[in-house]
Amino acid sequence: MKIFKFFPLACAALMMSACSSDNNIEGGATKPGSDPQYLAVNIVNVGTTPTRAGEYENGTEEESKIKKVRFYFFNGDGSPYLIKPTGSEVTGGENVNWLEVSNPTDDTTTPGTSTSVEKITNAVLVINGVQNAAPSAIMAVVNPETVEPATLKNGATMRLSELRKAAVGQNFYKKDASTGALSDFVMSNSVYVNTGEDVCASLVAGHIATSQETAMTKPVDLYVERVVAKVTANVDLNVFEKGNGTNWDATQYGTKTAVGKIGAYDVYAVIDGWGLADENGKAEIEKQVSKSWTDGNLGFSPWTTSDYHRCFWEQSVALDAGIGGNQPVNHLYKDFKAKMNDVLYTLPNTPDAKITNVYDNNVTKFLVAATLKYKDEHDNWHLAEICRYNGVMILGVDNLKTQVALTFSKYYTSTDGSTYTQLTKDDITFAEPTTSMKNYQVTPTLAADPTGTKLYYIKESDGSFTQVSKDVVNTAIGADKAEIRTDGKAYYYVPVKHLGTTGTLGEYGVVRNHFYKITLNGIKGFGTPVYNPDKVIDPTVPSYDNTFLAARVQVLQWRIVNQNVSLDK
């Protein structure tokens, strides 16, 4: 838990009930003439719950660093509480309802600090409002420069409702283009439900003072949490082993036992990398909650706690399949290359109804990219290029081409109209899937004819040959689709599991400021075929396949969520 202390602030604290509306914010005070107002504020990163020891984890230095805080101030009706520009008189169009503190310094001398507090940071703000009354409430955004300028309407005012529900962005941490280092994680008010009302902004009443010294005797706690969630993955060493340089690379983990058989050969899965699929591309600055949620329908308890100023579920930005809408974010197969114990960050993504089909939904997925390998009778290892055609598993693309040619043995080629040659594997290639196909399928088609001299014929029942167009042949051989795991490439996935029990709304999903620790403890089957590693993966499981991934998810102040996964789809 991290506490940051700010003084004096002419306004308030972030713990207002009935925050779902702009209306009826209580707690304002009369402004003492033209004198500046002072308020001491502790910014607290929601964290350790003493009764749930071991389920929370402090953030890293970069995850927790506060470079700047923007404080928003509001009147009792949720309208902007206007602040005079620093160092100048009020002029039209120059007033905003926020102030910022940059690069606050750490305070290590504050007495009575809980051992769970990482540090306290001090800063001083003096607020001179345009109005004769004090502000009613305050909200904060940590590291606001990370957010797109339009999201926070930089240089302009924002109503409480705008900050709560209309501030939807995409960037919530910075990434250095050259080093890849991450920094400036965005944090915002911790939102939760208490006595039937959602709590978000802090009230000012009783905390404003006319001197810094007085304000410091009655500080207000302002609780914040990171907008992003955090994910890492590891393997169960009882199930996986590192390569020996002969079977697979010594830096890679592969299954100790076979994931399946192709003919007489045992097939093993070697992990190339992992990542996240079906991610949400947007998030609200502030967490959205529903007062209708209960421990029962979410499947875990408590789902909200006023004692620790946080909740463990949220309503994420809705996905929209339409053009230009908020569509799920997916990635190239070759970009799933995170190693074990690497960390990824993602935006909140929760369902609005119980997940009934584990593999066909829009919640965020844990995805493993793998290479299938087998050992022959001479103990030599090979890529398991497993294909499927007309319900039959076939090892090797050349063998698949041969099977397609044999299936359409009535078709022949000729260059002179007198000598005819039955289709062979060299006449067959494959086209990538169209929008009307499953994304793991390919279409058998005739290979290119560089000389342009090939003619195509069908052999009639009487032994004669009738010329047909290339399109006729392609239509025939392309009617049945095939599957190809090029160089043995395949993927496995499962949705990220949250804290809810089986069959509840909160069983699957990603919630901000949670740390999902996934342990891969099994892979079964050949996974979903990958024909072209340069294509984006839209996670899909072959309808016929007996493929499984087993995983255990551990969810953390980062609130931890642990997940064991066995990949079988």
Secondary structure, 3 states (H helix, E strand, C coil): CEEEEECCCCCCCCCCCCCCCCCCCCCCCECCCCCCEECCEEEEECCCCHHHCCCECCCCHHHHCCCEEEEEEECCCCCECCECCCCCCCCCCCCECEEEEECCEEECCCCCCCCCCCCEEECCCCECECCCECCCEEEEEECHHHCCCCCCCCCCCCCHHHHHHHCEECCCCEECCCCCCEECCCEEECCEEECCEEECCEECCCCCECCHHHHHCCCEEEEEEECCEEEEEEECCCCEEECCCCCCCCCCEEECCCCEEECCEEEEEEEEEEEEECECCCEECCCCCCCCCCHHHHCCCCCEECCCCEECCCCCCCCCCCCCCCCCECCEHHHCCECCCCEEEECCECCCCCCCCCCCCCCCEEEEEEEEEEECCCCCEEECCEEEECCEEEECHHHHHHHHHHHCCCEEEECCCCCCEECCHHHEEEECCCCCCCCCCEEEEECCCCCCCCEEEEECCCCCEEEECHHHHHHHHCCCCEEECHHHEEEEEEECECCCCCCCHHHECECCCEEEEEEEEEEECCCEECCCCCCECCCCCCCCCCCEEEEEEEECCCEEEEEEEEEEC
